[in-house]
Amino acid sequence: MYRYRNMRAEDLPMVRNWRNAPQIKKYFFSQNKISTIEHEEWFYRNCNKPSHHLMVFEQDEMPLGFLQLICYQQEAKNYEWGFYIAPTYLGQGHGKTLVKKALEFAFITLEAEKVKGKVLEGNSISEKIHKVLGFKQEGYLRNECVINQQLKNIFYYGLLKSEWANHQ
Ligand SMILES: CC(C)(COP(=O)(O)OP(=O)(O)OC[C@H]1O[C@@H](n2cnc3c(N)ncnc32)[C@H](O)[C@@H]1OP(=O)(O)O)[C@@H](O)C(=O)NCCC(=O)NCCS
């Protein structure tokens, strides 16, 4: 059975390893390797904030991936998501379930009005996932970040609750 649970302190090394793996890191806007201290500071700064949901995605208690949902404006109830599958489980169909369950968690449990995501141009799997889920492209930011000394563009995607409900 697939489920989400809150990320715990004992997950820190595992999640940091996932995040620093080349197959995952290459899709992030910052390419620096996250240090243990930086990772711990990020976790303890955010883990108890009501606006931040740091979650581990599991199948039968086997950790498969990470999800964060962050609400920057409480009244608007819109959440920015970020997610990844553990490097050893990439490309095995778990990502599709992770995103489906993430949207259920956001729209049903958190009562979100909108979920939004930023995708680096060229991350074709993520672009495809957003389109298949019914997200609309809301923005295209040119030369928004630098990856390996090259300027890169970013897509902004958004999905409203009504669109998600009609898409089921
Ligand atoms: C995006 C991500 C979560 C998808 O998870 P996954 O388990 O690898 O993907 P799945 O196996 O569920 O496949 C999802 C779709 O992508 C396709 N896909 C998966 N791996 C692929 C690959 N290497 N090349 C091309 N397509 C691929 C699958 O065929 C599937 O498409 P389909 O529905 O048409 O069959 C995962 O690749 C990941 O963690 N990527 C790095 C971090 C990232 O980009 N996060 C999103 C930031 S916005």
The ligand as a MOL file (V3000), in Angstrom:
LIG
                    3D

  0  0  0     0  0            999 V3000
M  V30 BEGIN CTAB
M  V30 COUNTS 48 50 0 0 0
M  V30 BEGIN ATOM
M  V30 1 C 9.8010 12.9260 -12.1950 0
M  V30 2 C 9.8910 11.6190 -11.4070 0
M  V30 3 C 9.2890 11.8050 -10.0110 0
M  V30 4 C 9.0830 10.5350 -12.1610 0
M  V30 5 O 9.1520 9.3470 -11.4020 0
M  V30 6 P 9.4990 7.9260 -12.0660 0
M  V30 7 O 9.1430 6.8890 -11.0810 0
M  V30 8 O 10.8840 7.9560 -12.5860 0
M  V30 9 O 8.4990 7.9100 -13.3100 0
M  V30 10 P 7.4660 6.7670 -13.7090 0
M  V30 11 O 8.2120 5.4740 -13.8430 0
M  V30 12 O 6.2820 6.7870 -12.8220 0
M  V30 13 O 7.0730 7.2620 -15.1660 0
M  V30 14 C 6.3500 8.4550 -15.3790 0
M  V30 15 C 6.3110 8.7120 -16.8790 0
M  V30 16 O 7.6010 9.1330 -17.3010 0
M  V30 17 C 8.1110 8.2310 -18.2630 0
M  V30 18 N 9.5010 7.9970 -17.9700 0
M  V30 19 C 10.0360 7.5140 -16.8130 0
M  V30 20 N 11.3760 7.4500 -16.9310 0
M  V30 21 C 11.6710 7.8970 -18.1820 0
M  V30 22 C 12.8700 8.0830 -18.9100 0
M  V30 23 N 14.0780 7.8280 -18.3850 0
M  V30 24 N 12.8040 8.5940 -20.1660 0
M  V30 25 C 11.6190 8.8840 -20.7250 0
M  V30 26 N 10.4290 8.7370 -20.0910 0
M  V30 27 C 10.4690 8.2420 -18.8520 0
M  V30 28 C 7.3240 6.9490 -18.1000 0
M  V30 29 O 7.2830 6.1980 -19.2840 0
M  V30 30 C 5.9940 7.4730 -17.6960 0
M  V30 31 O 5.2640 7.8860 -18.8510 0
M  V30 32 P 3.9140 7.1200 -19.2920 0
M  V30 33 O 2.8800 7.5580 -18.2950 0
M  V30 34 O 3.6500 7.6370 -20.6350 0
M  V30 35 O 4.2100 5.6810 -19.1950 0
M  V30 36 C 11.3570 11.1080 -11.2950 0
M  V30 37 O 11.8570 10.8990 -12.5850 0
M  V30 38 C 12.2650 12.0400 -10.5440 0
M  V30 39 O 12.3470 11.9600 -9.3250 0
M  V30 40 N 12.9750 12.8920 -11.2660 0
M  V30 41 C 13.9870 13.7830 -10.7020 0
M  V30 42 C 13.4110 14.9090 -9.8710 0
M  V30 43 C 12.3760 15.6960 -10.6250 0
M  V30 44 O 12.5100 15.9740 -11.8210 0
M  V30 45 N 11.3180 16.1030 -9.8990 0
M  V30 46 C 10.3040 16.9520 -10.4400 0
M  V30 47 C 10.7400 18.3720 -10.3130 0
M  V30 48 S 9.5250 19.4510 -10.9700 0
M  V30 END ATOM
M  V30 BEGIN BOND
M  V30 1 1 1 2
M  V30 2 1 2 3
M  V30 3 1 2 4
M  V30 4 1 2 36
M  V30 5 1 4 5
M  V30 6 1 5 6
M  V30 7 2 6 7
M  V30 8 1 6 8
M  V30 9 1 6 9
M  V30 10 1 9 10
M  V30 11 2 10 11
M  V30 12 1 10 12
M  V30 13 1 10 13
M  V30 14 1 13 14
M  V30 15 1 14 15
M  V30 16 1 15 16
M  V30 17 1 15 30
M  V30 18 1 16 17
M  V30 19 1 17 18
M  V30 20 1 17 28
M  V30 21 1 18 19
M  V30 22 1 18 27
M  V30 23 2 19 20
M  V30 24 1 20 21
M  V30 25 1 21 22
M  V30 26 2 21 27
M  V30 27 1 22 23
M  V30 28 2 22 24
M  V30 29 1 24 25
M  V30 30 2 25 26
M  V30 31 1 26 27
M  V30 32 1 28 29
M  V30 33 1 28 30
M  V30 34 1 30 31
M  V30 35 1 31 32
M  V30 36 2 32 33
M  V30 37 1 32 34
M  V30 38 1 32 35
M  V30 39 1 36 37
M  V30 40 1 36 38
M  V30 41 2 38 39
M  V30 42 1 38 40
M  V30 43 1 40 41
M  V30 44 1 41 42
M  V30 45 1 42 43
M  V30 46 2 43 44
M  V30 47 1 43 45
M  V30 48 1 45 46
M  V30 49 1 46 47
M  V30 50 1 47 48
M  V30 END BOND
M  V30 END CTAB
M  END
